[in-house]
Amino acid sequence: MKNLKDYDRLIKAIAIYNCERSFREFFNIFYPELFETSVYYVKNNLIAEEIVSELFVKLWLKRNSLTEIKNIEAYLFISIKRLSLNYLRQKKTPQLYLNDIDTELCVNLRNPEDQMLSEEELLKIKNAIENLPEKCRLVFLLVKENGLKYKEVASTLDISEKMVEKHISTALKKLRKELSDSSFVKKYSPNIVKVISALSFIFFS
């Protein structure tokens, strides 16, 4: 296992210079333990391989934000735990129903043609999340996508829990404002926070 300076060097090379070689080295360092962690939860080697691969794909896609993560080991192991548990939940429940919002609003993960939301509305929500300020978006996705608690996000990013709370509040205010003209948002306005949180799981998982 390398020391923190080695991690910092790799992360900077990945985040700033898009260095694939450094990313492969980073992958080789963490893959074995992340794989074992996932196997512990899902009890299946092939599934664990897919879950770990999914995590690294997400990391590469969000590589420009990696320098914001101050405790990369904590982030990786918390994330692999969440992804593994998410897999187990999805295995039991193949459909995502937003029952606590409205039984009419249903997103079927296997049959896109049955979605109650139009593609245009889904795209608006996805773009609104992507247009959040970088740090704000990172905190929002760590909480809503990865399922991290405020305390875990604070530790991962080396910021206070109050700052995490502030970023989440800012994100939701900006999302409300940007989506204010959407008929979907107007319809579900009282519960829009729950809706956006649920849909962020679909977009970024």
C-alpha positions as CSV (number, residue, x, y, z in Angstrom):
1,M,0.0,0.0,0.0
2,K,1.4,3.4,-0.9
3,N,1.6,6.4,1.3
4,L,-0.6,9.6,1.2
5,K,1.9,11.4,-1.0
6,D,1.7,8.7,-3.6
7,Y,-2.1,8.9,-3.6
8,D,-1.9,12.6,-4.0
9,R,0.4,12.3,-6.9
10,L,-1.8,9.8,-8.7
11,I,-5.0,11.8,-8.0
12,K,-3.5,15.0,-9.3
13,A,-2.3,13.2,-12.5
14,I,-5.7,11.8,-13.0
15,A,-7.8,14.8,-12.2
16,I,-5.6,17.5,-13.8
17,Y,-3.9,15.7,-16.7
18,N,-6.4,12.9,-17.4
19,C,-3.6,10.4,-17.1
20,E,-4.8,6.9,-17.9
21,R,-1.6,5.3,-16.8
22,S,-1.9,6.8,-13.3
23,F,-5.6,5.7,-13.3
24,R,-4.5,2.1,-14.0
25,E,-2.0,2.3,-11.2
26,F,-4.7,3.7,-8.9
27,F,-7.0,0.9,-10.0
28,N,-4.4,-1.8,-9.3
29,I,-3.7,-0.4,-5.8
30,F,-7.3,-0.4,-4.6
31,Y,-9.0,-3.1,-6.7
32,P,-8.1,-6.2,-4.6
33,E,-9.4,-4.8,-1.3
34,L,-12.5,-3.2,-2.8
35,F,-13.3,-6.5,-4.6
36,E,-13.0,-8.4,-1.3
37,T,-15.3,-5.9,0.4
38,S,-17.9,-6.2,-2.2
39,V,-17.8,-10.0,-2.2
40,Y,-18.4,-9.8,1.6
41,Y,-21.8,-8.2,0.9
42,V,-23.0,-9.7,-2.4
43,K,-21.5,-13.2,-2.0
44,N,-20.8,-13.4,-5.7
45,N,-17.4,-12.9,-7.4
46,L,-18.8,-11.9,-10.8
47,I,-21.2,-9.4,-9.3
48,A,-18.5,-8.0,-7.1
49,E,-16.3,-7.5,-10.1
50,E,-19.1,-5.6,-11.9
51,I,-19.7,-3.4,-8.9
52,V,-16.0,-2.5,-8.4
53,S,-15.7,-1.8,-12.1
54,E,-18.8,0.4,-11.9
55,L,-17.2,2.4,-9.1
56,F,-14.0,2.9,-11.1
57,V,-16.0,4.0,-14.2
58,K,-17.7,6.6,-12.0
59,L,-14.4,7.7,-10.7
60,W,-13.0,8.2,-14.2
61,L,-16.1,10.1,-15.3
62,K,-15.8,12.4,-12.3
63,R,-12.0,12.5,-12.3
64,N,-11.9,16.3,-12.4
65,S,-13.5,16.4,-8.9
66,L,-11.1,13.9,-7.3
67,T,-8.8,16.5,-5.8
68,E,-11.8,17.7,-3.7
69,I,-11.8,14.3,-1.9
70,K,-9.4,14.6,1.0
71,N,-9.8,11.0,2.2
72,I,-9.8,8.9,-0.9
73,E,-9.6,5.5,1.0
74,A,-12.6,6.3,3.1
75,Y,-14.5,7.5,0.0
76,L,-13.7,4.3,-1.9
77,F,-14.6,1.9,0.8
78,I,-17.8,3.7,1.8
79,S,-18.8,3.9,-1.9
80,I,-18.2,0.2,-2.5
81,K,-20.2,-0.7,0.5
82,R,-23.1,1.5,-0.7
83,L,-23.0,0.2,-4.2
84,S,-23.0,-3.4,-3.0
85,L,-26.0,-2.7,-0.7
86,N,-27.7,-0.9,-3.5
87,Y,-27.3,-4.0,-5.7
88,L,-28.9,-6.2,-3.0
89,R,-31.8,-3.8,-2.7
90,Q,-32.3,-3.6,-6.4
91,K,-32.2,-7.4,-6.6
92,K,-35.1,-7.6,-4.2
93,T,-37.0,-4.7,-5.9
94,P,-36.4,-4.4,-9.6
95,Q,-38.6,-1.4,-10.0
96,L,-38.1,2.0,-8.3
97,Y,-41.5,3.4,-7.2
98,L,-41.7,6.8,-5.7
99,N,-44.6,5.7,-3.5
100,D,-44.1,8.4,-0.9
101,I,-44.6,11.0,-3.6
102,D,-47.4,9.9,-5.8
103,T,-48.4,6.4,-7.0
104,E,-48.9,7.9,-10.5
105,L,-45.2,8.7,-10.7
106,C,-43.4,5.5,-11.4
107,V,-40.0,4.9,-13.0
108,N,-39.6,1.4,-14.3
109,L,-36.0,0.6,-14.6
110,R,-36.6,-2.3,-17.0
111,N,-39.3,-0.8,-19.3
112,P,-38.4,2.9,-20.2
113,E,-41.5,3.1,-22.4
114,D,-43.7,2.9,-19.3
115,Q,-42.1,5.9,-17.6
116,M,-44.6,8.5,-16.5
117,L,-41.9,11.2,-17.0
118,S,-41.1,12.3,-20.6
119,E,-37.5,12.1,-21.9
120,E,-37.4,15.9,-22.0
121,E,-38.3,16.2,-18.4
122,L,-35.8,13.6,-17.3
123,L,-33.1,15.4,-19.4
124,K,-34.0,18.7,-17.7
125,I,-33.5,17.2,-14.3
126,K,-30.2,15.5,-15.2
127,N,-28.9,18.7,-16.8
128,A,-29.9,20.8,-13.7
129,I,-27.9,18.4,-11.5
130,E,-24.9,18.6,-13.8
131,N,-25.1,22.4,-13.9
132,L,-24.6,22.7,-10.1
133,P,-21.4,24.3,-9.0
134,E,-18.7,21.7,-8.9
135,K,-18.3,21.3,-5.1
136,C,-22.0,21.6,-4.6
137,R,-22.7,18.9,-7.1
138,L,-20.0,16.6,-5.6
139,V,-21.6,16.9,-2.1
140,F,-25.1,16.4,-3.5
141,L,-24.1,13.2,-5.4
142,L,-22.1,11.8,-2.5
143,V,-25.3,12.1,-0.4
144,K,-27.9,11.3,-2.9
145,E,-26.1,8.9,-5.2
146,N,-23.6,7.2,-2.9
147,G,-25.9,7.4,0.1
148,L,-23.2,8.8,2.4
149,K,-24.2,10.4,5.6
150,Y,-23.3,14.1,6.2
151,K,-20.6,13.0,8.7
152,E,-19.1,10.6,6.1
153,V,-19.1,13.3,3.4
154,A,-17.5,15.8,5.8
155,S,-14.8,13.3,6.6
156,T,-14.2,12.4,2.9
157,L,-14.0,16.0,1.8
158,D,-12.4,17.4,4.9
159,I,-15.1,19.9,5.5
160,S,-17.6,20.5,8.4
161,E,-21.0,18.8,8.6
162,K,-22.5,22.3,8.5
163,M,-20.8,23.0,5.2
164,V,-22.2,19.7,3.8
165,E,-25.6,20.8,5.0
166,K,-25.1,24.2,3.3
167,H,-24.1,22.6,0.0
168,I,-27.1,20.3,0.0
169,S,-29.4,23.3,0.8
170,T,-27.8,25.3,-2.0
171,A,-28.1,22.4,-4.5
172,L,-31.8,22.0,-3.8
173,K,-32.5,25.7,-4.0
174,K,-30.8,25.9,-7.4
175,L,-32.5,22.8,-8.6
176,R,-35.9,24.2,-7.6
177,K,-35.1,27.5,-9.4
178,E,-33.8,25.9,-12.6
179,L,-36.7,23.5,-12.8
180,S,-39.4,26.0,-11.8
181,D,-40.9,26.1,-15.3
182,S,-41.2,22.3,-15.6
183,S,-44.7,21.0,-15.6
184,F,-43.4,18.0,-13.7
185,V,-41.9,20.2,-11.0
186,K,-45.1,22.2,-10.7
187,K,-47.2,19.0,-10.3
188,Y,-44.9,17.5,-7.6
189,S,-43.8,20.8,-6.1
190,P,-44.5,19.9,-2.4
191,N,-42.3,16.8,-2.7
192,I,-39.8,17.9,-5.3
193,V,-36.8,17.3,-3.0
194,K,-37.8,13.6,-2.7
195,V,-38.4,13.4,-6.4
196,I,-35.0,14.9,-7.4
197,S,-33.2,12.8,-4.8
198,A,-34.8,9.6,-6.1
199,L,-34.1,10.5,-9.8
200,S,-30.5,11.3,-9.0
201,F,-30.1,7.6,-8.1
202,I,-31.2,6.7,-11.7
203,F,-29.1,9.3,-13.5
204,F,-25.8,8.8,-11.7
205,S,-25.8,5.2,-10.5
